[in-house]
Amino acid sequence: MVFVPHLEDHTAHQEWVYNRVDLETAHVVFARTLGPDADQRLMAWFPEHRPLVLEVGDRSLKLQRYPHLDEGSAR
């Protein structure tokens, strides 16, 4: 599960959130970051996916663990 934060200068020509039609069988699921509570609900829907955050810069990408996990639910 890859969460992508919304960027202020986002354009439709640089979209990062794409998914296959059948999310239940997808190996990777992309989602917009909506805040810790909403993100946790989505993580609960896909418990077998490791939550990550993709930070997209002008000329860089940074993939890291989702920062808002409780210690007990971290994988």
C-alpha positions, 0 to 999 in steps of 0.5 A: 500500500503506497500513500501519496501526499497531495502536492500544492502544485499537483497537475493532472499530467503528473499523476502517481495514484493509479490502480488496477480494477480488481484491488483485492488481487493487486500486489500494490495499491496506491492511495492519496493520503487523507490523514491518519484516521482515514489512512488507518481505515484503508490499511485495515481493508488491506492488512496484507499490504505494508503501508508506505509513503511516496514523497514526490519532489520536483526531481526526486522520489522518496519511499519510506514507511508510513510514519503514523503507525502505532508500534503494535501495528507496524510490520 
